[in-house]
Amino acid sequence: MEEITFQVQSDEQSGCFVAWWDDSDGAGGITTQGNDLRDLQQQVTEAVAVHFDGSAAPRRIRIHFVSDPVLVQA
């Protein structure tokens, strides 16, 4: 597998980012979350490594925000 795409959405109650990927073959999927974008990247990377065998892991992981994030500046 060359690439997988995680859908990402902000959870308004917790303030976390939730990411999910569903296997197109119906063999399950991956769901994880992170407190911020840096944490989300780490959590997604670790979840993919655990889900796939070493040689079957995708070479690229894409994240797609379901809605565009808004950055608030003070």
C-alpha positions as CSV (number, residue, x, y, z in Angstrom):
1,M,0.0,0.0,0.0
2,E,1.5,3.3,-1.1
3,E,-0.6,5.8,0.9
4,I,-3.5,6.0,3.4
5,T,-5.6,9.1,4.3
6,F,-6.9,9.8,7.7
7,Q,-9.9,12.0,8.2
8,V,-9.4,14.5,11.0
9,Q,-12.0,16.4,13.0
10,S,-11.8,18.6,16.1
11,D,-13.8,17.4,19.0
12,E,-15.3,20.5,20.4
13,Q,-16.0,19.0,23.9
14,S,-12.5,17.8,24.6
15,G,-10.5,20.1,22.3
16,C,-8.6,17.1,20.9
17,F,-8.2,16.1,17.3
18,V,-9.7,12.8,16.3
19,A,-8.3,10.9,13.3
20,W,-9.7,7.8,11.6
21,W,-9.0,5.6,8.6
22,D,-11.2,2.8,7.4
23,D,-9.7,-0.1,5.4
24,S,-11.3,-0.2,2.0
25,D,-11.2,-4.1,2.1
26,G,-13.4,-4.0,5.2
27,A,-10.6,-5.3,7.4
28,G,-11.1,-2.8,10.1
29,G,-9.5,0.5,10.5
30,I,-7.6,2.9,12.8
31,T,-8.9,5.6,15.1
32,T,-6.8,7.7,17.3
33,Q,-6.6,11.2,18.8
34,G,-4.1,13.9,19.8
35,N,-4.2,16.9,22.1
36,D,-2.7,19.1,19.3
37,L,-1.3,18.7,15.8
38,R,2.1,17.5,16.9
39,D,0.6,15.0,19.3
40,L,-1.8,13.8,16.6
41,Q,1.0,13.2,14.2
42,Q,2.8,11.1,16.7
43,Q,-0.3,9.1,17.6
44,V,-1.2,8.5,13.9
45,T,2.3,7.3,13.1
46,E,2.4,4.9,16.1
47,A,-1.1,3.6,15.3
48,V,-0.2,2.9,11.7
49,A,3.0,1.1,12.8
50,V,1.0,-1.2,15.1
51,H,-1.8,-1.8,12.7
52,F,0.4,-2.9,9.7
53,D,3.2,-5.4,9.5
54,G,6.5,-3.8,8.7
55,S,6.5,-4.5,4.9
56,A,2.8,-3.9,4.5
57,A,2.9,-0.4,6.1
58,P,2.0,2.5,3.7
59,R,4.9,4.7,2.6
60,R,2.8,7.9,3.1
61,I,0.2,9.0,5.6
62,R,-2.0,11.8,4.6
63,I,-4.3,13.7,7.0
64,H,-7.4,15.4,5.7
65,F,-9.2,17.9,7.9
66,V,-13.0,17.4,7.5
67,S,-13.3,21.2,8.2
68,D,-10.6,23.7,8.0
69,P,-9.0,24.5,11.4
70,V,-9.1,28.1,12.6
71,L,-6.0,29.4,14.4
72,V,-6.8,32.0,17.1
73,Q,-4.1,34.6,17.7
74,A,-4.1,36.7,20.9
